[in-house]
Amino acid sequence: MIKKILIANRGEIAIRIAKTCSRLGIKTVGIFSKDDSLSLHLNYCDEKYFIGEDPLKGSYLNINSIVKIAKEAHVDAIHPGYGFLSENPSFVKKLE
C-alpha cells in the first residue's frame, strides 16, 4: 500500500495528482525549482522540497536529485506526471 508519494512534476498535473492522493489518504511530496517556489501545486502537497535552481535540467529532469529527495522523504512511490520523466527509461532503471 502506498502511504507517501513524491510527485515529480509541477503545475496542473501535480495538483490533480495531489488532490487524488489526498482523497485516497496518501501523503504527498512536491518538488520545486527556484522559479516555481510560489507555484500553486505546492499548496496541495503535504511536504515540499527544493529541487534546484534551473527550471528544467537542473531540477525536474535531474534524476539523481529526485531519487535523493525520495529517499530523504521516505516515500513509497514516485509519480512522474506526464512529460519530464514519464517516458524516460533511465528514470525507471534508477528507481529500481
N, C-alpha and C positions, 0 to 999 in steps of 0.2 A: 504494500500500500504506500502510495506517495503521500508524504506528510509536508514536504517542503520542496519547492521547485524554483530554480533560477530561470528567469525569463531573459534570454539573450537577444533582446530586440528592444525597440522603442516605439513610441507613437501609438496609433490606434490599435495595432495588433497586440501590443503589450498590454494595453488597457483591457482589451477583450479577454485575453488570457488571464489576467489578474482577477477580473470580475468573476469569471467562471471558476477559477480556483477558490476564490472566497466563498462562493456558493457551495462548493464541494468540501469546504473545511480544510483546504490545502494552503499553507503559508507560502508567501511569495517573496522572492528576492529580485529586486530590479537593479539594473546596472545603468550607468550614465557616463557620458563623456563631458568634458568641460562645457561644451555648447549646450548640452541637454540638462544642466544642473537644475533648471526650473521647469523641466518638462512635465506635462500633465500625467504621463504614465507612472511617474514616481509616487504620486498621491494615492495610487491604488495598490502599491506594494507594501508589504509588511516591513521589509528591510531594503536598504539602498546602499549600493557600493559604487564608488568612483572607479571607472574602468580605464580612463586615460585622457590625455589632452586632445589628441587628434580625433576628429569627428567620426572617422571610419577605421582606417588601417591600424591606428594605434589604440583603438577601443573595441568597438563591436565586432571587428574582424580579427582581433588578437586572441587566438585560441588559447595560448598559454595563460594569459591574464584571466580569461573566463574560467578556465579549469581551476586556477589558483583561488579565485573568489568562491567557486562552487565548493571547494574543499574547506575554505575558511568558514563558510556559512553553513556547512554540514547539510547540503541539500541531498535529496534522494534522486532528483532528476533535473534535466535541463531542457527547456522548451526553446527551440531556436526561432520560433515565429516563422516568418517567411522572408525570402531574400537572405541577405547577410550569410549566415552559416547553414541554412536549412538544406542546401543542396551541395554541401561541401563534404566529400567522403573523408577528408583528412580530419575534420572535426569529430566525426564518429569514431575514427580509429584512435584519436587522442583520448576520447572519453572511455573507450574500452580499457 
